[in-house]
Amino acid sequence: MESKEQLLEKIEILKNKLTGNMMSDMEIRDQIHNIEMKVNGVKPEDSHFDCIGCGS
């Protein structure tokens, strides 16, 4: 299990990969969103169920 600090570091690495092009950034933004949900406890870790509230 990754620590909160490790997850936040992953988010920063992914944010640095963003290009500003919405179409090419969609996958990266999705990864960031999924990590943020883990950090915030919105989605059970390693759950195959997606977030119902936002449709991700």
Secondary structure, DSSP 8 states (H G I E B T S, - for coil): ---HHHHHHHHHHHHHT--S-HHHHHHHHHHHHHHHHHHHTSS-TT-SS--TTT--
